[in-house]
Amino acid sequence: MAAVTGLATLFAGVPLYLSSIEQDLGTRTLERARQLDPLVNGVSFSGQDGTIFCASPVEYPAQLLLGLSALDGVRSVVVDRSCRVLRAPTVGGAGTVSIPSTTEVPQPTATLGSIVEETTTTESLPVSNDELLLSVLESDPELTTMARLVSSAGLESRLGEVVIVLAPVDGAFDEFGADLLAEIETDVASTIALVDMHVLESANSPRIETSDDMTTVDGYAQVIEVLNVGDRQVWLLDSVLQADGTGVLPLLEIELTDSTLQVAGSNVSEEVLDSVTSIAEESNRTVQRRFGSTSDDTMLDDAQVITLNAIERLLRAMIYSLDTGVLTVADTGTSLAGSYLDENRAASLTAVARSVGAEVSLAPPAPLGSAEVDALNDDIVELLTGNPISFISGSAEFVWGSDGVLDEIAQLLVDVPGISVVVRGHTDSDGVPESNLQLSTDRAAMVAAALVDGGLERSSVSWEGVGSAEPVIIGGVEDKVMSRRVEIFVLAA
């Protein structure tokens, strides 16, 4: 009976003991928190896990948490919504709040148990941007699912490229579906792919749409809160972002631009990366490795979708034929899409794609704007001014070596989509007008042929001669040397 009584007394004392611990942690945490920020007005503990409350939003909640994380006995601390600063999303980087590397902390100086003066010292806190960003995700009570996914995906090792983390709140993941989320989390590649959908390397991403009353990502996920973390931001979203309804990246995705090959994918092998890098160098492009994981060399063999040799053929054909494009290798097959430089090249690329079983979706190039056309014409004038084209007198034959500039002009224009080139020949007023017209036409035809030999499509180049009908007049007198000329114009097709 005595043993039972003693046991009952022991268990009865447990709540009192826990309450004492919580009270001690609360007292010490509140004191420290108020030193870091006087707006803190309350602390609540459940065991060793605490929540901070504020009279009004504090400027740097993440820094506040880091300052409290080292307290003895504290396992975790989160800040209540009352401490958060709500801000509109910052697009383009303007207005981002930077967190200082140190914080001014009032330190009381006591004599005989009473405070006689208050001095200020500077206390260094561990406030690297990476630590702050991870701290925000891990400490926010509404981001527990996103924090878990980020940890599983190993995002902390790649934070250097991240400007914005798009963090769906836990309620968004509830709507996403527990079964689908569980399926994704059982596969590391799928987890990485889902997390990669939620990071941006630029605040100017086309995925962001801003109106007067809201900001959305990918056209549907609404930004409900923005947390500034050093030179980065965490955007809280009301929806989970998805690719093809699953949030899973394809095995391999290569995006072609005028200067880069951008590689992404859930399972990209080193063998593929080496091959893409080699092809990029052939075309004077650089490789940009976007998010995704890198695996061993069995990726394509395991998928049994396409061979590396076929990818290389497609990629070289894309570089030759497309202005911009994307090659995608997924478990279900291979596809490519983009805008072609001209119809002949589009037909050639389509033939290559079909030979390896890839689906093709090509569109005509977007027409150049007037400013782009003007810039090309200015470049041509500059080239011709420094290297004028000369003909043998009375002939359509080039003076030896004077046609070299035409190769430069052809290379300038060969990969520009959606243009046509017009060559116009002129003579001075000497001679018979009919003969001058024929001579100017023959010279224009020679220049046009040289441009086609340099790589321009025959269908995009036209020519005409105007004889002596458009002389160059300077000071009321014809400059016959200037009148004997060939002009090259670029027009938007």
C-alpha positions as CSV (number, residue, x, y, z in Angstrom):
1,M,0.0,0.0,0.0
2,A,2.9,2.3,0.8
3,A,4.4,1.6,-2.6
4,V,1.1,2.5,-4.3
5,T,0.9,5.7,-2.3
6,G,4.5,6.6,-3.2
7,L,3.8,5.9,-6.9
8,A,0.7,8.0,-6.9
9,T,2.7,10.8,-5.3
10,L,5.4,10.5,-7.9
11,F,2.9,10.8,-10.8
12,A,1.1,13.6,-9.1
13,G,4.3,15.5,-9.0
14,V,5.0,15.2,-12.8
15,P,2.7,18.0,-13.9
16,L,4.1,20.3,-11.3
17,Y,7.7,19.4,-12.4
18,L,6.8,20.0,-16.1
19,S,5.0,23.2,-15.2
20,S,8.2,24.4,-13.4
21,I,10.3,23.6,-16.4
22,E,8.0,25.4,-18.8
23,Q,7.8,28.4,-16.4
24,D,11.6,28.6,-16.2
25,L,12.0,28.3,-20.0
26,G,9.3,30.9,-20.6
27,T,10.9,33.4,-18.2
28,R,14.4,33.0,-19.7
29,T,13.2,33.0,-23.3
30,L,11.0,36.1,-22.8
31,E,13.8,38.0,-21.2
32,R,16.2,37.1,-24.0
33,A,13.5,37.8,-26.7
34,R,12.8,41.2,-25.3
35,Q,16.5,42.0,-25.4
36,L,16.5,41.1,-29.1
37,D,13.3,42.9,-29.9
38,P,11.2,45.0,-27.4
39,L,8.0,44.2,-29.4
40,V,7.9,40.7,-28.0
41,N,5.2,40.6,-25.4
42,G,4.7,36.9,-24.6
43,V,6.0,33.4,-24.6
44,S,4.1,30.1,-24.4
45,F,5.8,26.7,-23.8
46,S,4.6,23.2,-24.2
47,G,7.4,21.1,-22.8
48,Q,10.6,22.4,-24.4
49,D,8.8,23.8,-27.5
50,G,8.0,27.5,-27.4
51,T,5.9,30.1,-29.3
52,I,6.8,33.8,-29.3
53,F,4.0,36.4,-29.4
54,C,4.5,40.1,-30.3
55,A,2.6,43.3,-29.7
56,S,3.1,44.1,-33.4
57,P,5.1,42.6,-36.3
58,V,8.9,42.6,-35.8
59,E,11.2,43.5,-38.6
60,Y,13.4,40.3,-38.5
61,P,11.5,37.3,-37.1
62,A,14.1,34.9,-38.5
63,Q,16.9,36.6,-36.7
64,L,14.8,36.7,-33.5
65,L,14.5,32.9,-33.7
66,L,18.2,32.4,-34.3
67,G,18.9,34.5,-31.3
68,L,16.7,32.2,-29.1
69,S,17.8,28.9,-30.5
70,A,20.9,28.6,-28.4
71,L,19.1,28.9,-25.0
72,D,19.7,25.9,-22.7
73,G,16.7,23.6,-22.5
74,V,14.9,25.0,-25.5
75,R,14.2,22.4,-28.2
76,S,12.4,24.6,-30.7
77,V,10.9,28.0,-31.0
78,V,8.4,29.4,-33.5
79,V,7.0,32.9,-33.9
80,D,3.3,33.5,-33.9
81,R,1.6,35.3,-36.8
82,S,1.5,38.4,-34.6
83,C,5.3,38.7,-35.1
84,R,5.2,38.4,-38.9
85,V,5.6,41.4,-41.2
86,L,3.2,41.2,-44.2
87,R,4.6,42.7,-47.4
88,A,3.6,42.7,-51.0
89,P,5.8,40.5,-53.2
90,T,8.9,42.2,-54.4
91,V,9.3,41.6,-58.1
92,G,12.6,42.6,-59.7
93,G,14.4,42.8,-56.4
94,A,13.3,46.3,-55.4
95,G,12.4,46.9,-51.8
96,T,14.0,43.7,-50.5
97,V,14.9,44.1,-46.8
98,S,18.4,43.1,-45.9
99,I,19.1,41.6,-42.5
100,P,22.2,43.1,-40.8
101,S,25.0,40.8,-39.8
102,T,24.8,42.1,-36.2
103,T,22.1,43.4,-34.0
104,E,22.1,46.1,-31.4
105,V,21.1,44.5,-28.1
106,P,20.5,46.6,-24.9
107,Q,22.6,45.1,-22.0
108,P,21.8,46.2,-18.5
109,T,24.8,47.0,-16.2
110,A,23.8,46.2,-12.6
111,T,25.4,47.5,-9.4
112,L,24.3,46.1,-6.0
113,G,21.3,44.4,-7.6
114,S,19.8,47.5,-9.3
115,I,20.1,48.8,-12.8
116,V,21.9,52.2,-12.8
117,E,22.5,52.6,-16.5
118,E,21.8,50.9,-19.8
119,T,24.6,50.5,-22.4
120,T,24.4,49.1,-25.9
121,T,26.7,46.4,-27.2
122,T,26.9,44.7,-30.6
123,E,26.3,41.0,-30.5
124,S,27.1,38.8,-33.5
125,L,24.4,36.3,-34.5
126,P,24.7,33.5,-37.0
127,V,22.8,35.2,-39.7
128,S,24.1,33.8,-43.0
129,N,21.4,34.0,-45.7
130,D,21.3,30.2,-46.1
131,E,20.8,29.7,-42.3
132,L,18.1,32.3,-42.2
133,L,16.2,30.9,-45.1
134,L,16.2,27.4,-43.7
135,S,15.3,28.8,-40.3
136,V,12.2,30.5,-41.6
137,L,11.0,27.3,-43.3
138,E,11.7,25.1,-40.3
139,S,10.2,27.4,-37.7
140,D,7.1,28.6,-39.4
141,P,4.1,26.5,-38.1
142,E,2.4,26.7,-41.4
143,L,5.3,25.4,-43.5
144,T,6.1,22.1,-41.8
145,T,5.4,20.1,-45.0
146,M,7.5,22.3,-47.2
147,A,10.3,22.3,-44.7
148,R,10.3,18.5,-44.7
149,L,10.3,18.3,-48.5
150,V,13.2,20.8,-48.7
151,S,15.2,18.7,-46.3
152,S,14.5,15.5,-48.2
153,A,15.4,17.2,-51.5
154,G,18.7,18.5,-50.2
155,L,17.9,22.0,-51.3
156,E,20.2,23.5,-48.7
157,S,23.2,22.5,-50.8
158,R,21.9,24.4,-53.8
159,L,20.6,27.6,-52.2
160,G,23.2,29.8,-53.9
161,E,21.1,29.9,-57.1
162,V,17.8,30.5,-55.3
163,V,16.2,34.0,-55.1
164,I,12.7,33.1,-54.1
165,V,11.3,30.0,-52.3
166,L,7.7,29.4,-53.2
167,A,6.3,27.7,-50.0
168,P,2.8,26.3,-50.0
169,V,1.2,26.4,-46.6
170,D,0.3,23.1,-45.0
171,G,-3.4,23.6,-45.9
172,A,-2.4,23.7,-49.5
173,F,-0.7,20.3,-49.2
174,D,-3.9,19.0,-47.5
175,E,-5.8,19.9,-50.7
176,F,-3.0,18.5,-52.8
177,G,-3.8,15.1,-51.4
178,A,-2.1,12.9,-48.8
179,D,-1.9,9.9,-51.1
180,L,-0.2,11.8,-53.9
181,L,2.2,13.5,-51.5
182,A,3.1,10.2,-49.9
183,E,3.7,8.7,-53.3
184,I,6.1,11.5,-54.2
185,E,7.9,11.4,-50.9
186,T,8.7,7.7,-51.4
187,D,10.9,8.6,-54.4
188,V,13.8,11.0,-54.0
189,A,13.8,12.1,-57.6
190,S,10.1,13.0,-57.4
191,T,10.6,14.9,-54.2
192,I,13.4,16.9,-55.8
193,A,11.3,17.6,-58.8
194,L,8.4,18.8,-56.7
195,V,10.7,21.1,-54.7
196,D,12.3,22.4,-57.8
197,M,8.9,23.6,-59.0
198,H,8.9,25.8,-56.0
199,V,12.1,27.8,-56.4
200,L,12.9,30.7,-58.6
201,E,16.3,31.9,-59.7
202,S,15.0,35.3,-60.7
203,A,12.4,37.7,-59.4
204,N,11.7,38.5,-63.0
205,S,10.5,35.0,-63.8
206,P,7.7,34.8,-66.4
207,R,5.9,32.5,-64.0
208,I,5.0,35.5,-61.8
209,E,1.9,37.5,-62.7
210,T,1.1,40.7,-60.7
211,S,-2.1,42.7,-60.8
212,D,-3.4,45.5,-58.7
213,D,-4.8,43.3,-55.9
214,M,-2.8,40.0,-56.1
215,T,0.3,38.2,-57.2
216,T,0.0,34.7,-58.6
217,V,2.5,32.0,-59.7
218,D,1.9,29.8,-62.8
219,G,-1.5,31.5,-63.2
220,Y,-3.2,30.0,-60.2
221,A,-1.2,29.8,-57.0
222,Q,-1.9,33.0,-55.1
223,V,0.8,34.6,-52.9
224,I,-0.7,35.2,-49.5
225,E,2.4,36.4,-47.6
226,V,6.0,37.4,-48.3
227,L,8.8,37.0,-45.8
228,N,12.0,38.9,-46.5
229,V,15.1,36.9,-45.6
230,G,18.3,38.8,-46.3
231,D,18.6,39.1,-50.1
232,R,16.0,36.3,-50.6
233,Q,12.3,35.9,-50.1
234,V,9.9,33.2,-49.0
235,W,6.5,33.5,-50.7
236,L,3.7,31.7,-48.9
237,L,1.3,30.2,-51.5
238,D,-2.3,28.9,-51.2
239,S,-1.7,26.1,-53.7
240,V,0.9,23.5,-54.5
241,L,2.6,24.1,-57.9
242,Q,2.5,21.1,-60.2
243,A,4.0,20.0,-63.5
244,D,1.6,17.9,-65.6
245,G,-0.6,17.4,-62.6
246,T,2.0,15.5,-60.5
247,G,4.8,17.9,-59.7
248,V,7.3,15.5,-61.3
249,L,10.0,16.7,-63.7
250,P,10.8,14.6,-66.8
251,L,13.9,12.5,-66.9
252,L,15.7,15.1,-69.0
253,E,14.8,18.5,-70.3
254,I,17.1,20.6,-72.5
255,E,16.1,24.1,-73.4
256,L,17.7,25.8,-76.4
257,T,18.3,29.6,-76.4
258,D,20.5,31.7,-78.6
259,S,23.5,31.4,-76.2
260,T,22.8,28.5,-73.8
261,L,21.6,24.9,-73.4
262,Q,19.8,24.7,-70.1
263,V,19.6,21.2,-68.7
264,A,17.1,20.1,-66.1
265,G,15.5,16.8,-65.1
266,S,14.8,14.4,-62.3
267,N,17.5,12.0,-63.2
268,V,20.3,13.3,-65.5
269,S,23.4,11.2,-65.9
270,E,26.9,12.5,-66.1
271,E,27.2,10.9,-69.5
272,V,24.4,13.0,-70.8
273,L,25.8,16.2,-69.2
274,D,29.2,15.6,-70.8
275,S,27.5,15.0,-74.2
276,V,25.4,18.2,-74.0
277,T,28.4,20.2,-72.9
278,S,30.4,19.0,-75.9
279,I,27.5,19.9,-78.3
280,A,27.1,23.3,-76.7
281,E,30.8,24.1,-77.2
282,E,30.4,23.2,-80.9
283,S,27.8,25.9,-81.3
284,N,29.5,28.5,-79.1
285,R,26.9,28.1,-76.3
286,T,27.3,27.5,-72.6
287,V,25.6,24.8,-70.5
288,Q,23.5,26.0,-67.6
289,R,22.6,23.2,-65.1
290,R,19.2,23.9,-63.7
291,F,17.6,22.1,-60.8
292,G,17.3,18.3,-60.8
293,S,19.4,15.4,-59.6
294,T,22.4,13.8,-61.2
295,S,22.6,10.0,-61.3
296,D,24.9,7.3,-62.6
297,D,25.2,6.5,-66.3
298,T,22.2,4.1,-66.5
299,M,19.5,6.7,-66.8
300,L,18.6,6.3,-70.4
301,D,19.2,2.5,-70.4
302,D,16.8,2.1,-67.5
303,A,14.1,4.3,-69.0
304,Q,14.4,2.5,-72.4
305,V,12.9,5.5,-74.0
306,I,15.7,6.9,-76.2
307,T,19.4,6.4,-76.7
308,L,22.1,8.9,-76.1
309,N,23.0,8.9,-79.7
310,A,19.5,9.8,-80.7
311,I,19.5,12.7,-78.2
312,E,22.7,14.0,-79.7
313,R,21.2,13.8,-83.2
314,L,18.1,15.7,-82.1
315,L,20.1,18.3,-80.2
316,R,22.4,19.1,-83.2
317,A,19.3,19.3,-85.5
318,M,17.6,21.6,-83.0
319,I,20.6,23.9,-82.9
320,Y,20.6,24.1,-86.7
321,S,16.9,24.4,-87.2
322,L,15.3,26.3,-84.3
323,D,15.4,29.8,-82.9
324,T,14.3,28.5,-79.4
325,G,13.1,25.1,-78.4
326,V,12.8,22.4,-75.7
327,L,13.7,18.7,-75.9
328,T,11.9,16.6,-73.3
329,V,12.6,12.9,-72.4
330,A,10.0,11.4,-70.1
331,D,9.1,7.9,-69.1
332,T,6.3,8.0,-71.7
333,G,8.4,9.2,-74.6
334,T,10.4,11.9,-76.2
335,S,9.2,15.2,-77.6
336,L,10.5,18.5,-78.9
337,A,8.9,21.9,-79.4
338,G,10.1,25.2,-80.6
339,S,10.0,28.0,-83.2
340,Y,11.9,27.2,-86.4
341,L,14.2,29.5,-88.4
342,D,12.7,28.6,-91.7
343,E,10.4,26.0,-93.3
344,N,13.2,23.9,-94.9
345,R,15.0,23.5,-91.6
346,A,11.8,22.7,-89.9
347,A,11.2,19.9,-92.3
348,S,14.7,18.6,-91.8
349,L,14.3,18.6,-88.0
350,T,10.9,16.9,-88.2
351,A,12.5,14.1,-90.3
352,V,15.2,13.6,-87.7
353,A,12.7,13.6,-84.9
354,R,10.5,11.0,-86.5
355,S,13.4,8.8,-87.3
356,V,14.1,8.4,-83.5
357,G,10.4,8.2,-82.5
358,A,10.1,11.7,-81.0
359,E,7.0,13.8,-81.2
360,V,7.4,17.3,-82.8
361,S,5.5,20.5,-82.3
362,L,7.0,23.4,-84.2
363,A,5.8,27.0,-84.7
364,P,6.9,29.7,-87.1
365,P,9.3,32.3,-85.7
366,A,7.9,35.4,-84.1
367,P,8.4,38.4,-86.4
368,L,11.2,40.8,-85.4
369,G,10.2,44.2,-83.9
370,S,11.1,47.4,-85.7
371,A,13.9,48.1,-83.3
372,E,15.5,44.7,-83.9
373,V,15.3,45.2,-87.7
374,D,16.8,48.7,-87.4
375,A,19.7,47.3,-85.4
376,L,20.5,44.7,-88.0
377,N,20.4,47.3,-90.8
378,D,22.7,49.6,-88.8
379,D,25.2,46.7,-88.4
380,I,25.1,46.1,-92.1
381,V,25.8,49.7,-92.9
382,E,28.7,49.7,-90.5
383,L,30.2,46.6,-92.2
384,L,29.8,48.0,-95.7
385,T,31.2,51.4,-94.7
386,G,34.3,49.8,-93.4
387,N,34.6,47.3,-96.2
388,P,32.9,48.6,-99.3
389,I,32.0,46.2,-102.2
390,S,33.9,47.0,-105.4
391,F,33.3,45.8,-109.0
392,I,35.5,45.8,-112.0
393,S,34.6,48.9,-114.1
394,G,31.7,48.1,-116.4
395,S,31.4,44.6,-115.0
396,A,29.4,42.6,-112.4
397,E,32.6,40.9,-111.2
398,F,33.9,41.7,-107.8
399,V,37.3,43.4,-107.4
400,W,39.4,40.6,-105.9
401,G,38.8,40.4,-102.1
402,S,36.2,43.1,-101.9
403,D,33.3,40.5,-101.5
404,G,34.7,39.2,-98.2
405,V,32.4,41.4,-96.2
406,L,29.4,39.5,-97.6
407,D,30.4,36.4,-95.7
408,E,30.3,38.5,-92.5
409,I,26.8,39.9,-93.4
410,A,25.6,36.4,-94.2
411,Q,26.8,35.1,-90.8
412,L,25.1,38.0,-89.1
413,L,21.8,37.1,-90.6
414,V,21.8,33.4,-91.1
415,D,20.2,32.4,-87.8
416,V,17.9,35.4,-87.5
417,P,14.3,34.1,-87.9
418,G,11.5,35.9,-89.7
419,I,13.4,38.2,-92.0
420,S,13.8,38.8,-95.7
421,V,16.8,40.4,-97.3
422,V,16.6,42.9,-100.3
423,V,19.7,43.8,-102.4
424,R,19.5,46.9,-104.5
425,G,22.1,47.8,-107.2
426,H,23.0,51.4,-108.3
427,T,25.2,53.0,-110.9
428,D,26.3,56.6,-111.6
429,S,24.7,58.7,-114.3
430,D,27.5,58.0,-116.9
431,G,26.6,55.8,-119.8
432,V,23.3,54.7,-121.3
433,P,20.4,54.4,-118.9
434,E,19.3,51.0,-120.2
435,S,22.8,49.6,-119.9
436,N,23.1,51.1,-116.4
437,L,19.9,49.4,-115.3
438,Q,21.1,46.0,-116.5
439,L,24.5,46.5,-114.9
440,S,23.0,47.4,-111.6
441,T,20.7,44.4,-111.7
442,D,23.6,42.1,-112.5
443,R,25.7,43.5,-109.6
444,A,22.7,43.1,-107.2
445,A,22.3,39.5,-108.3
446,M,26.0,38.8,-107.7
447,V,25.7,40.1,-104.1
448,A,22.5,38.1,-103.5
449,A,24.2,35.0,-104.8
450,A,27.1,35.6,-102.4
451,L,24.8,35.9,-99.4
452,V,23.0,32.7,-100.3
453,D,26.5,31.0,-100.6
454,G,27.1,32.3,-97.2
455,G,24.2,30.4,-95.7
456,L,21.0,32.5,-96.2
457,E,18.0,30.7,-97.6
458,R,17.5,31.4,-101.3
459,S,13.8,32.1,-100.7
460,S,14.6,34.9,-98.2
461,V,16.8,36.9,-100.6
462,S,15.6,39.1,-103.4
463,W,17.4,41.7,-105.6
464,E,16.7,44.5,-108.0
465,G,18.7,47.1,-110.0
466,V,17.6,50.7,-110.3
467,G,20.4,51.9,-112.6
468,S,21.2,55.6,-112.2
469,A,17.7,56.5,-111.0
470,E,18.8,57.2,-107.4
471,P,22.1,59.1,-107.5
472,V,23.9,60.4,-104.4
473,I,23.8,64.2,-104.5
474,I,26.2,66.2,-102.3
475,G,26.1,70.0,-102.5
476,G,23.9,69.9,-105.5
477,V,26.4,67.7,-107.4
478,E,26.4,64.0,-108.0
479,D,29.1,62.0,-106.1
480,K,29.6,59.4,-108.8
481,V,31.8,57.2,-106.5
482,M,29.0,57.1,-103.9
483,S,26.4,56.6,-106.6
484,R,28.1,53.3,-107.7
485,R,26.9,51.2,-104.8
486,V,25.0,48.1,-103.7
487,E,22.6,48.4,-100.7
488,I,21.5,45.5,-98.5
489,F,18.3,45.9,-96.4
490,V,16.7,43.6,-93.8
491,L,12.9,43.5,-93.6
492,A,10.6,41.8,-91.2
493,A,9.1,38.9,-93.1
